[in-house]
Amino acid sequence: MFNRLRTAALIATTAVVAGVIVPLVSAAPATADVGAKGGDFVAVSPRQAVLDTRSGLGAPAAKLGAAATLSFTVLGTAGVPSTGVSAVSLVVTGLAPSANSGIFAFPAGATRPANANFNLYSGVSASSTLTVGVGTGGKVSIYNSGGTVNVTASVAGYFTTATAGSGPGGYVPITEAKLVNTGNGDGGVPVGQLAVGKSVTATLAGVGGIPAGAYAVYGVLELTGATAVGTVTADAAGVTDSQSVMSYGTGETATGVVVKLSSAGQLTFKNVSGSAINLYYNVQGYYAGSSSQGNGYRYVASTTLLAGTPLAAGANLDVQVAGRGAIPTRGAAAALVTIATTTQNSVAGYLRAWPADGTAPTSGAMVNWNGTDSRAAESVIPLGKSGVIRLHNYASKQVNAYLIIRGWFDTDVSQVVDIAPHAPLALLQPVSGGSVDAAYNNAGGVLFHGVAAADSLDQAQWTAVPTNLEAFTGQPSIVRLPSGNLLISVLHANNGEVWTFQEAAGLASWTPAFTRTAGIMAFPPVSANLPDGTVLTFGVDADGALWLLPSTGATYWQRLDAASLAGAPTVVTTSTGVQLVGQTTGGTVETASYVNGVLSAWTDLGGVGVTDKTAAMVNNGPRVRVVARQSDGTIVSKLQNLDGSWPASWTPAGSPGMSPTFTGGPAVGIDLGSGTSPGTGDAFLLARSADDGYLYQVDETGPASGVWGEWYLVPGQTSTAGTDASVTPFDGGANNFHWIAGYLDSTATPRIIHAPVV
């Protein structure tokens, strides 16, 4: 009947359920105020002064000294409400500094950012538009790194914290375009340099993707040809604005500028002082006229992604932005950043930036420099699906590039992941003689933890992980860090974000401090160890793209590729790295290796109608065995060849015509022995019967033979299985168990199967 009968003991423990369903993602319509988080932009027009250290407005009438900080009130003044504001848009100017310096803006009471918002040079006034969170007492702080300087600030607008019933809305990125150009008359402006005291009015509504009814625009204001220092103002056509948006120097200057539009969709620029200039406005997006439209702004603490990274002449530099600095891997329409450069040569140049999977702008500069100076400017860069920003150095010599996140714009598409009523258990292979840790999420979204001594599996204790955030779904992931602590990763159903926490192994209960990783995934995360013990966590998003979160080094989500996966992959440790196996949207199985930080090309292993999670393990030498359930209910497997290639055909498990029909995903293990009992080296498979709901097992007839015996009912089951089984090798000390498996039965009770000596 079968090659050998392996008896098994089943141990029931106390708890509630889980099960095995692929989480579904549902999307809500896009608005600026999803989840009542606000993020609408309200302009203050004309701009109003809120700080002037010359007159004593907002701070004492005194120059700001070197390494000194001043704080000034923004809430309840200069057109800004006293409540309901998350951040303000300020035009900050440093006037006639006594030495080279950097200006840092940040919420009062918060930690000062590592990098300046913009730079000052001795004797030269400079300004920049800055988006800053509101801090303690409704204040913003300014820090001056060197010399003495007078500082002014005016309010261009603010961002709301709550849903607005009416009024303006959120941000909408467009393909960047030079919509105002005094060189050729774009925007309806006169052709030719703009003289001192003169103004130009441009029409933007209905141009370059900006609709009629747009409330305000954001872009990079670029000036060239200046022979003297001066100032420029900008506002809605018909509004007189005495507050400048830019203090410019000789040559070229560029900075981000937000400008309110008139009801006719027009804005006006005025060259207040200095010299005749060429004026260009490279528009990056607009703020919608309705609170039901656009993407809400989310202020985050400044996060430096590049800090002086060399960028060669004419070269590109790609920077992963999504998944870093609290910007999620999915759901960010654009990032508000500071782009800066330092140079050690006399060559002028400029940088452009755009989404790496998008089209490069054909004109304009995000930040420019005239020689040996360092420049910085705020900008809003769209984020494509890859979440990567590409910088390009349009200069004949190398520069050092800086990129600092200041905030992001939420697409307001909520990714709610349904709580799976049947999700598998997670088991961790214990250290020899150690305890067993296990976990599962029940149908109510509660995470449960189980622990049992290696020789007392029948006394496993299950406890709910204490938190008021019970909304987890799918199979958790448990893996051991090099420190010996456990890393637990779970998928939160509220928005599909992966949360992690660490605990010591073998604790009676877990009391975690969760870390929100900013990884928005459609399926539960899967973690695995590299050969040196380093942990890698993998996730698959709603587009089927594969992401990686390392536990050391670059500890942020990195998009590996658009693999078109249809579920969480299975990941196993090999001698050189890890092997990933997953099912595709076409119902086939594919595999790839991740070695030395590089993902290989995917190999299509074929298969018919594979919809459930595949199983995999390292089997006899540096080879991986892959097991899958096909649409006809059969279980099939492939064993990798010694040269790394794969057989063309799948091998059915069990005797032809005599195998049960199965449901769900299979589990695979190998009998390597335990304690004083040597193993056979044979592989074995577990799967749920679609006919009676019980777990069945089949064994290989010899190590790496690929020949299977007959399926047999795992003995001792008192009720049917409600989830797929999870298998791990096991060193059970005196019991000599060769492996253990866990699942939840149809009564929602977690159970452990262990294999004793036969």
C-alpha positions in Angstrom: 0.0 0.0 0.0 2.6 2.6 1.0 6.4 2.3 1.4 6.3 2.9 5.1 3.7 4.1 7.6 4.9 7.0 9.6 2.7 7.5 12.7 2.1 10.9 14.0 0.9 12.5 17.2 -1.6 15.4 17.1 -1.6 17.9 19.9 -4.5 20.2 20.4 -4.0 23.5 22.1 -6.3 26.3 23.2 -6.9 29.3 20.9 -9.1 30.6 18.2 -8.7 30.4 14.4 -7.1 31.4 11.2 -7.1 30.0 7.7 -6.0 30.2 4.2 -7.3 32.7 1.7 -5.3 35.0 -0.5 -5.9 38.6 0.8 -7.9 40.8 -1.5 -7.2 44.4 -2.1 -10.0 46.9 -2.5 -9.5 50.5 -3.6 -11.4 53.7 -2.7 -11.9 56.6 -5.1 -9.2 59.2 -5.1 -9.7 62.3 -3.0 -7.5 64.7 -1.2 -9.0 63.8 2.2 -9.0 60.0 2.4 -9.4 58.8 6.0 -10.1 62.4 7.1 -6.3 63.0 6.9 -6.6 66.3 5.1 -3.7 67.6 3.1 -5.5 70.3 1.1 -3.5 73.4 0.2 -4.9 76.8 1.0 -3.0 79.8 -0.4 -2.4 83.0 1.5 -2.8 85.6 -1.2 -1.2 88.1 -1.2 1.7 86.5 0.7 2.0 87.9 4.3 5.1 88.6 6.2 5.5 86.5 9.4 9.2 87.1 10.3 11.6 90.0 9.8 14.6 90.3 12.1 15.3 93.8 10.8 12.0 95.2 12.2 11.4 92.7 15.0 8.4 91.1 13.3 8.0 87.6 14.8 11.4 87.6 16.6 13.7 90.2 18.3 15.1 92.9 16.0 18.6 91.4 15.7 20.6 89.5 13.2 20.6 85.7 13.7 24.1 84.6 14.8 26.2 81.7 13.8 25.0 78.3 15.0 21.9 80.1 16.4 18.2 79.2 16.2 15.1 81.4 16.3 11.5 80.4 16.5 8.5 82.3 15.3 4.7 81.8 15.4 2.9 80.8 12.3 -0.4 79.5 13.6 -3.0 82.2 14.1 -1.1 84.8 12.2 -0.4 86.0 8.7 -3.5 84.4 7.3 -2.9 81.0 8.9 -5.6 79.5 11.1 -4.7 78.8 14.8 -5.7 75.1 14.4 -6.1 72.4 11.7 -2.7 73.1 10.0 0.0 70.4 9.5 2.5 72.4 7.5 3.1 75.9 6.0 4.6 77.0 2.8 7.1 79.8 3.5 9.4 82.0 1.4 12.5 82.4 3.6 15.2 84.9 2.8 18.7 85.4 4.2 19.7 89.0 3.7 23.4 90.0 3.2 24.9 87.3 5.3 28.4 88.1 6.8 29.7 84.6 5.9 28.9 81.5 4.0 26.1 79.6 5.7 23.2 77.3 5.5 19.6 77.9 6.5 17.7 75.1 8.2 13.9 75.2 8.7 12.0 72.7 10.9 9.1 72.4 13.4 9.8 74.1 16.7 10.7 71.5 19.3 11.8 68.9 16.7 15.3 67.8 15.9 17.1 70.0 13.5 17.6 68.3 10.0 21.0 67.1 9.0 21.1 69.1 5.8 20.2 72.8 5.0 17.1 73.8 3.0 19.3 76.3 1.1 22.7 78.0 1.2 23.9 81.5 1.7 27.1 83.2 0.5 28.8 86.1 2.1 27.2 89.4 1.2 24.7 87.8 -1.2 21.0 87.6 -0.3 19.2 84.4 -1.2 15.7 82.9 -0.7 13.8 79.7 -1.1 10.3 78.3 -0.8 10.2 75.9 2.1 7.4 73.6 3.2 7.8 73.1 7.0 5.8 71.3 9.6 4.3 73.3 12.5 5.8 72.5 15.9 5.5 73.3 19.5 3.4 76.4 20.2 2.4 76.7 16.6 5.9 77.7 15.7 8.6 77.1 13.1 12.4 77.3 13.9 15.2 78.7 11.7 18.8 77.8 12.3 21.8 79.7 10.7 25.0 77.6 10.5 27.5 80.5 10.1 28.1 84.2 10.2 25.3 86.7 11.0 22.3 87.3 8.9 18.9 89.0 8.9 16.1 86.6 8.1 12.6 87.2 6.7 9.8 84.9 6.0 6.4 85.3 4.3 3.5 82.8 4.2 2.5 81.5 0.8 -0.1 79.0 2.2 -0.7 76.1 4.5 -1.9 72.5 4.5 -4.9 71.3 6.4 -5.0 68.4 8.9 -8.7 67.5 8.5 -11.2 66.9 5.8 -12.6 70.0 4.2 -16.3 70.2 3.2 -15.5 72.7 0.5 -12.7 74.9 -0.8 -9.4 74.0 -2.5 -8.0 70.5 -2.7 -4.8 68.5 -3.0 -1.9 68.3 -5.4 -1.9 66.8 -8.9 1.4 66.1 -10.6 1.8 66.7 -14.3 4.6 66.0 -16.8 6.9 68.9 -16.1 6.8 71.6 -18.7 8.1 75.1 -19.2 4.8 76.9 -19.4 6.1 80.4 -18.9 9.0 81.5 -21.0 10.1 85.0 -21.8 12.4 83.6 -24.4 9.6 82.4 -26.8 6.4 83.8 -25.3 5.0 80.6 -23.7 2.1 81.4 -21.4 1.2 84.5 -23.5 4.0 86.6 -22.1 6.0 89.2 -24.1 9.2 87.9 -25.7 12.3 89.4 -24.3 14.1 90.0 -21.0 11.9 91.3 -18.2 13.2 94.7 -17.1 13.4 96.0 -13.6 10.0 97.2 -12.4 8.1 95.4 -15.1 5.7 92.5 -14.8 4.3 89.7 -17.1 1.0 87.9 -16.8 0.7 84.3 -18.0 -2.4 82.2 -18.6 -1.9 78.6 -17.4 -5.5 77.3 -17.2 -6.0 74.8 -20.0 -2.3 74.6 -20.7 0.1 71.7 -20.2 -2.4 69.5 -18.3 -3.5 72.3 -16.0 -7.4 72.4 -16.1 -9.7 75.3 -15.9 -10.5 75.8 -12.2 -7.1 74.9 -11.0 -6.4 76.7 -7.7 -2.7 77.1 -7.6 0.4 75.8 -9.4 3.8 74.5 -8.2 7.0 74.6 -10.2 10.6 75.7 -10.5 11.1 79.4 -11.2 14.3 79.8 -13.1 16.0 83.1 -13.9 19.0 83.6 -16.2 21.0 86.5 -17.5 21.0 88.5 -14.3 23.9 91.0 -14.1 22.9 92.3 -10.6 21.2 90.9 -7.5 17.5 91.4 -7.2 14.0 90.1 -6.3 11.0 88.8 -8.0 7.4 88.5 -6.8 4.6 86.2 -8.0 0.9 85.9 -7.3 -2.5 85.5 -8.8 -3.1 88.0 -11.6 -4.6 91.2 -10.2 -3.1 90.8 -6.7 -0.4 93.2 -5.5 2.2 91.3 -3.6 5.0 93.1 -1.8 6.6 89.9 -0.6 9.2 88.4 -2.9 9.3 84.8 -3.9 13.0 84.9 -4.9 16.1 86.8 -4.2 18.3 86.2 -7.2 22.0 86.6 -7.8 24.0 87.2 -10.9 23.9 84.5 -13.6 21.4 81.7 -13.0 19.1 81.0 -10.1 16.3 78.4 -9.6 13.9 77.6 -6.8 10.6 76.0 -6.2 7.6 78.4 -6.1 3.9 77.9 -5.4 1.6 80.5 -6.9 -2.2 81.0 -6.6 -4.1 81.4 -9.9 -6.7 84.0 -10.5 -10.3 82.9 -11.4 -9.2 83.2 -15.0 -6.2 80.8 -14.4 -3.6 83.5 -14.6 -0.5 84.5 -12.6 1.8 87.5 -12.6 5.6 87.7 -12.1 7.3 91.1 -11.4 11.0 91.9 -11.5 11.1 94.2 -8.5 14.8 95.0 -8.4 18.2 94.0 -9.8 18.7 93.8 -13.6 16.8 92.6 -16.7 16.3 88.8 -16.6 15.1 85.9 -18.6 12.2 84.3 -16.7 11.0 80.7 -17.0 8.5 78.8 -14.9 8.7 75.0 -15.1 5.4 73.7 -13.8 5.4 70.4 -12.0 1.8 70.2 -10.9 -1.2 72.1 -9.6 -3.5 72.2 -6.6 -7.1 71.3 -7.4 -9.9 73.8 -6.9 -12.1 71.2 -5.0 -11.4 69.4 -1.8 -12.7 66.2 -3.4 -9.8 66.2 -5.9 -6.0 66.0 -5.8 -3.6 64.3 -3.4 -3.2 65.3 0.2 0.1 66.5 1.5 1.8 64.5 4.3 4.6 66.2 6.1 7.4 64.0 7.4 10.6 64.7 9.3 13.4 65.5 6.9 15.2 62.3 5.7 18.5 62.5 3.8 18.7 60.0 1.0 21.8 61.4 -0.7 24.5 63.3 1.2 27.1 64.4 -1.2 27.1 61.4 -3.5 29.4 61.9 -6.5 27.5 62.4 -9.8 29.7 62.3 -12.9 29.3 64.8 -15.8 26.3 63.8 -18.0 25.5 60.8 -15.7 22.3 59.6 -14.2 21.8 58.7 -10.5 18.8 56.6 -9.5 17.5 57.0 -5.9 14.9 54.8 -4.3 12.4 57.2 -2.7 9.2 55.1 -2.1 9.6 53.0 1.0 12.0 55.5 2.6 11.5 58.5 4.9 7.9 57.4 5.8 7.0 57.5 2.1 5.1 54.3 1.4 6.0 51.9 -1.4 2.5 52.4 -2.9 0.2 55.4 -2.8 2.6 58.3 -3.1 1.8 60.5 -6.1 4.9 62.6 -5.6 7.6 63.5 -3.2 8.5 67.0 -2.0 12.3 67.1 -1.8 15.2 69.4 -1.5 17.8 68.8 -4.3 21.2 70.2 -3.6 24.7 70.2 -5.0 28.2 71.0 -4.0 31.0 71.6 -6.5 34.7 71.7 -6.5 35.2 73.2 -9.9 34.6 76.4 -11.8 32.1 74.9 -14.3 28.5 76.0 -14.2 25.7 73.5 -14.6 22.3 72.3 -13.4 20.4 69.1 -12.4 17.1 67.8 -13.5 15.1 65.1 -11.7 12.2 62.9 -12.8 10.6 59.5 -12.1 13.0 56.8 -13.3 10.2 54.9 -15.1 8.9 58.2 -16.7 10.1 60.6 -19.3 12.8 63.1 -18.7 11.9 66.8 -18.9 13.0 68.4 -22.1 13.9 71.7 -20.5 14.4 73.5 -17.2 16.6 73.1 -14.1 15.6 71.9 -10.6 18.8 73.3 -9.1 21.7 75.2 -10.8 25.1 76.5 -9.9 27.4 79.1 -11.3 30.8 77.6 -10.4 32.2 76.7 -7.1 29.1 77.5 -5.1 26.7 75.1 -3.5 23.0 75.4 -4.3 19.8 73.9 -3.0 16.1 74.2 -4.0 12.8 72.6 -3.1 11.0 70.6 -5.8 8.1 68.2 -6.2 9.0 65.1 -8.2 6.3 62.6 -9.3 6.9 59.0 -8.2 6.1 56.3 -10.8 5.4 52.6 -9.9 9.1 52.0 -9.3 9.2 54.8 -6.6 12.7 55.8 -8.0 13.8 59.4 -8.8 16.4 59.8 -11.4 18.9 62.7 -11.2 20.9 63.9 -14.2 24.0 66.1 -14.1 23.9 68.6 -17.0 27.4 69.8 -16.5 30.8 69.0 -17.9 32.3 68.1 -14.5 31.3 66.0 -11.5 29.1 67.4 -8.7 28.1 66.0 -5.3 24.4 65.5 -5.1 22.1 65.7 -2.1 18.4 64.6 -1.9 16.3 65.2 1.2 12.7 64.2 1.6 10.5 66.9 3.2 7.1 65.3 2.6 4.9 63.4 0.1 1.5 63.5 -1.6 -1.0 60.7 -0.9 -2.8 59.3 -3.9 -5.7 58.6 -1.4 -6.3 55.2 -2.8 -6.7 53.1 0.3 -5.4 49.6 0.0 -7.6 47.6 2.4 -6.6 44.0 2.6 -9.4 41.7 3.6 -8.8 39.7 6.8 -8.4 36.1 5.8 -10.7 33.8 7.6 -8.3 30.9 7.1 -4.5 31.7 7.3 -1.8 29.2 8.0 0.4 28.9 11.1 4.0 30.0 11.0 6.5 27.7 12.7 10.2 28.4 13.5 12.7 25.7 13.4 14.1 25.6 17.0 17.7 25.7 18.0 18.7 22.2 19.1 16.9 21.4 22.4 15.2 24.8 22.4 11.6 25.8 22.4 9.2 26.1 19.4 7.8 29.5 18.5 4.7 29.7 16.4 2.1 32.4 15.4 -1.1 32.9 13.4 -3.6 35.6 12.7 -7.2 34.7 13.5 -10.4 35.6 11.6 -10.8 38.7 13.8 -7.4 40.0 12.8 -5.8 39.1 16.2 -2.2 37.9 16.2 -1.7 34.8 18.4 1.7 33.5 19.7 2.4 29.9 20.7 5.4 28.6 22.5 6.3 25.0 23.6 9.3 23.3 25.1 11.0 21.0 22.6 10.1 17.9 24.6 6.7 19.1 25.7 4.9 20.0 22.5 1.6 18.8 24.0 1.8 21.7 26.5 2.1 24.5 24.0 0.6 27.8 25.3 -1.2 30.2 23.0 -1.8 33.8 23.9 -3.1 36.8 22.0 -0.4 39.4 21.3 -1.6 42.5 23.4 -2.3 45.5 21.2 -5.3 47.7 20.4 -4.4 47.4 16.7 -5.7 44.0 15.9 -6.2 44.1 12.2 -3.6 41.6 10.9 -4.2 39.2 8.1 -2.6 36.2 6.3 0.3 34.1 7.5 2.8 35.8 9.8 6.5 35.3 9.2 8.9 34.3 12.0 12.7 34.1 11.5 15.7 34.2 13.7 18.1 37.2 13.6 21.9 36.7 14.0 21.4 38.1 17.5 19.2 35.2 18.4 16.1 37.3 18.6 13.0 36.6 16.5 11.9 39.0 13.7 8.1 38.8 13.3 6.5 40.4 10.2 2.8 40.7 9.7 0.5 42.4 7.2 -1.9 45.0 8.6 -5.3 44.8 7.0 -6.1 48.5 7.4 -3.9 49.6 4.6 -1.8 46.7 3.6 1.3 47.9 5.4 3.9 45.4 6.7 4.6 45.8 10.4 7.6 44.2 12.1 8.8 43.7 15.7 11.5 41.8 17.5 11.2 39.5 20.5 13.4 37.0 22.3 12.8 33.4 21.4 10.8 31.2 23.7 9.0 33.9 25.7 5.7 33.0 27.3 4.1 35.9 25.5 5.0 38.7 23.2 4.6 42.4 24.0 5.8 44.0 20.8 6.8 47.5 19.9 5.8 47.5 16.2 7.7 49.1 13.5 5.7 50.4 10.5 7.9 49.7 7.5 6.1 51.8 4.8 5.8 48.7 2.7 2.3 48.6 1.2 1.8 45.0 0.0 -1.1 42.9 -1.3 0.1 39.7 0.3 1.7 38.7 3.6 5.5 39.2 3.9 7.9 36.3 3.8 11.3 36.4 5.6 14.3 34.2 5.2 18.0 34.0 6.3 21.0 34.5 4.1 23.7 31.9 4.8 25.4 34.4 7.2 22.1 34.7 9.2 21.2 38.2 7.8 17.4 38.4 7.3 15.7 39.5 4.1 11.9 40.2 4.0 10.1 40.0 0.7 6.7 41.4 -0.3 4.5 41.5 -3.4 2.4 44.6 -4.1 -0.9 44.9 -5.9 0.9 45.2 -9.3 2.7 41.8 -8.7 6.0 43.6 -8.2 8.6 42.1 -5.8 10.1 44.2 -3.0 12.9 43.6 -0.6 13.4 44.8 3.0 16.9 43.9 4.4 17.5 43.7 8.2 20.9 45.3 7.9 22.6 47.9 5.6 20.0 49.6 3.4 17.1 48.9 5.6 14.3 50.2 3.5 12.0 48.6 0.9 13.7 48.2 -2.5 11.7 47.3 -5.6 13.4 44.4 -7.3 11.3 44.0 -10.4 7.8 43.8 -11.8 7.5 40.0 -11.6 3.7 39.8 -12.1 3.5 37.5 -9.1 0.0 36.5 -7.9 0.8 35.9 -4.2 3.5 35.8 -1.6 6.6 33.8 -2.7 8.2 31.0 -0.9 11.8 31.7 0.1 14.4 29.2 1.1 18.0 29.6 2.1 20.7 28.1 -0.2 24.4 27.8 0.2 24.9 31.1 -1.7 21.8 33.2 -1.0 18.1 32.5 -1.2 15.8 31.0 -3.8 12.4 32.5 -4.4 9.5 30.5 -5.8 6.1 32.0 -6.7 3.0 31.6 -8.7 2.3 34.0 -11.6 -0.9 35.7 -12.8 -0.9 33.2 -15.6 -1.1 30.2 -13.2 2.5 29.0 -13.7 5.4 28.7 -11.3 8.6 30.7 -11.6 11.8 30.9 -9.6 14.8 33.2 -9.2 17.8 33.4 -6.9 18.9 36.4 -4.9 22.7 36.2 -4.4 25.1 38.9 -3.4 22.5 41.6 -3.6 21.4 40.7 -7.1 18.1 39.1 -8.2 18.6 36.7 -11.1 16.3 36.4 -14.1 13.1 34.5 -13.4 12.9 30.9 -14.7 9.5 29.7 -15.8 8.9 26.2 -14.4 5.5 25.8 -16.1 2.5 24.3 -14.3 -1.2 24.5 -15.0 -3.6 26.7 -13.0 -1.4 27.1 -10.0 -3.2 29.6 -7.7 -2.1 28.7 -4.2 1.2 29.3 -2.5 4.0 26.9 -3.7 6.2 25.0 -1.4 10.0 24.7 -1.6 13.0 23.3 0.3 16.7 22.6 -0.2 16.9 18.9 -1.0 20.1 16.8 -1.0 22.9 19.1 -2.1 22.7 22.6 -3.5 19.3 21.8 -5.2 15.8 23.1 -4.5 12.7 21.1 -4.7 9.5 22.9 -5.7 6.0 21.6 -5.1 2.7 23.0 -6.4 -1.0 22.1 -6.7 -2.4 22.4 -10.2 -5.9 23.3 -11.1 -6.9 19.6 -11.5 -6.1 19.1 -7.8 -2.9 17.1 -8.3 0.3 17.7 -6.5 3.4 17.9 -8.6 7.1 18.5 -7.9 10.4 19.4 -9.6 13.9 18.9 -8.2 16.6 21.2 -9.5 19.5 19.6 -11.4 23.0 19.8 -10.0 24.1 22.3 -12.6 21.3 24.7 -11.5 19.0 24.0 -14.5 15.5 22.6 -14.1 13.7 19.5 -15.5 11.2 20.2 -18.3 8.5 18.1 -16.7 6.8 18.0 -13.3 6.6 14.7 -11.5 3.1 13.8 -10.0 3.2 12.8 -6.4 1.4 9.5 -5.6 0.3 6.6 -7.7 -1.3 7.6 -11.0 -5.1 7.4 -10.8 -5.1 6.6 -7.1 -4.2 10.0 -5.6 -6.8 12.1 -3.8 -7.8 15.5 -5.2 -6.3 18.3 -3.1 -7.1 21.9 -2.3 -4.9 24.7 -1.0 -1.1 24.8 -1.1 1.1 21.8 -0.2 3.9 21.6 2.3 7.3 19.9 1.8 9.9 18.6 4.1 12.8 16.2 4.3 13.5 13.6 6.9 17.0 14.6 8.2 16.6 12.9 11.5 16.9 14.3 15.0 18.7 13.6 18.3 20.1 10.1 18.2 17.9 9.0 15.4 19.3 9.3 11.8 16.9 10.3 9.1 16.2 8.6 5.8 16.9 11.7 3.7 13.6 11.1 1.9 11.3 14.1 1.1 7.7 14.0 2.1 4.7 16.1 1.2 1.5 17.1 3.1 -1.7 18.4 1.5 -5.4 18.8 2.3 -7.8 16.5 0.5 -10.6 18.3 -1.3 -12.8 15.2 -0.8 -12.8 14.9 3.0 -10.8 17.9 4.2 -8.1 15.8 6.1 -4.4 16.0 5.7 -2.6 13.4 3.7 1.0 12.5 3.3 3.2 10.9 0.7 6.9 9.9 1.0 9.7 9.7 -1.5 10.9 6.2 -2.1 14.6 7.2 -1.8 16.7 10.3 -1.3 16.3 12.6 -4.4 14.7 9.8 -6.3 11.7 11.9 -7.4 9.6 8.7 -7.1 6.7 8.8 -4.7 4.8 6.2 -2.9 1.0 6.4 -2.2 -0.8 9.0 -0.3 -2.0 8.0 3.2 -4.1 9.7 5.8 -2.1 11.3 8.6 -3.3 9.3 11.6 -4.8 10.7 14.8 -6.8 13.6 13.2 -9.9 14.3 15.2 -11.3 17.0 12.8 -10.6 18.2 9.3 -8.0 20.8 8.4 -9.0 24.4 8.1 -5.7 25.7 6.7 -2.7 24.5 4.8 0.1 22.9 6.8 3.5 24.5 7.6 6.5 22.2 8.0 9.9 22.7 9.7 12.8 20.4 10.5 12.9 19.7 14.3 15.5 18.6 16.8 13.3 17.4 19.6 16.0 16.2 22.0 15.0 13.0 23.8 11.9 12.6 21.6 13.9 12.4 18.4 11.2 14.0 16.4 12.3 14.3 12.7 10.0 17.2 11.7 7.0 19.1 12.9 4.0 20.7 11.1 1.3 23.0 12.2 -2.1 24.0 11.0 -5.5 25.2 12.2 -8.3 22.6 12.1 -11.9 23.2 11.1 -12.8 24.1 14.7 -10.3 26.9 14.7 -7.9 25.1 17.0 -4.1 25.3 16.3 -2.6 21.8 16.1 1.0 20.4 15.8 1.9 17.3 14.0 5.2 15.8 14.9 7.0 12.8 13.4 8.5 10.3 16.0 11.0 7.6 15.3 9.5 4.8 13.2 
